[in-house]
Amino acid sequence: MSILAEGVGKKLAKKAKHSDAVMTGILVTKYKMGQIDVEDLEKMAADASRVERCSAAKKVLDAVKDSPDFLRQEAALLANSNDNR
């Protein structure tokens, strides 16, 4: 591989990382604003046709599922579903 090809490969890798970081930030913001929920993130993470969004959604989904807020939300949803029976 020539030096030029290596340089181009590094630029593309750097651009891909930046793009993934931007997409991750967008999805985090949308989640925090309530524009998307966990189900939306799961659908995006499963859609491999849009690689950047899929990767970003997986990262956000992992972070959200580990957060105490998510665990509280899940507990509240379960309590509400049991009350509605």
C-alpha positions in Angstrom: 0.0 0.0 0.0 1.4 3.4 -0.9 1.8 6.2 1.5 -0.9 8.1 -0.3 -3.4 5.3 0.0 -2.6 5.0 3.8 -3.2 8.7 4.2 -6.5 8.5 2.4 -7.5 5.5 4.5 -6.7 7.3 7.7 -8.7 10.4 6.6 -11.7 8.2 5.8 -11.5 6.4 9.2 -11.3 9.8 10.9 -14.2 11.1 9.0 -16.3 8.0 9.8 -15.5 8.3 13.5 -16.5 12.0 13.4 -19.7 11.2 11.6 -20.6 8.4 14.0 -20.0 10.8 16.9 -22.2 13.4 15.4 -25.0 10.9 14.8 -24.6 9.6 18.4 -25.0 13.1 19.7 -28.1 13.7 17.6 -29.8 10.5 18.8 -28.9 11.3 22.5 -30.4 14.8 22.1 -33.6 13.4 20.4 -33.9 10.8 23.2 -33.5 13.4 26.0 -36.1 15.7 24.3 -38.6 12.8 24.1 -38.6 12.8 20.3 -37.5 9.1 20.2 -37.8 6.3 22.8 -36.1 3.0 23.4 -38.3 1.2 20.8 -37.2 3.7 18.2 -33.5 3.2 19.1 -34.0 -0.6 18.9 -35.5 -0.3 15.4 -32.6 2.0 14.3 -30.0 -0.4 15.8 -31.5 -3.3 13.9 -31.6 -1.5 10.6 -28.1 -2.3 9.1 -28.9 -0.5 5.8 -27.9 2.8 7.5 -24.6 1.9 9.0 -23.8 5.2 10.8 -27.3 5.4 12.4 -27.3 1.7 13.3 -23.9 2.0 15.1 -24.9 5.2 16.9 -28.2 3.8 17.9 -26.5 0.7 19.4 -24.2 3.0 21.5 -27.0 5.2 22.7 -29.2 2.1 23.5 -26.4 0.5 25.5 -25.9 3.8 27.5 -29.6 4.3 28.0 -30.2 0.8 29.2 -27.4 1.2 31.8 -28.8 4.5 33.1 -30.7 4.6 36.4 -33.4 6.8 34.7 -34.2 4.0 32.3 -34.5 1.4 35.1 -36.9 3.7 36.9 -38.9 4.3 33.7 -39.1 0.5 33.1 -40.3 -0.1 36.7 -42.9 2.6 36.4 -44.2 1.2 33.1 -44.4 -2.3 34.7 -46.3 -0.9 37.7 -48.7 1.0 35.4 -49.3 -2.1 33.3 -50.1 -4.1 36.4 -52.5 -1.5 37.7 -54.4 -1.4 34.4 -55.2 -5.2 34.6 
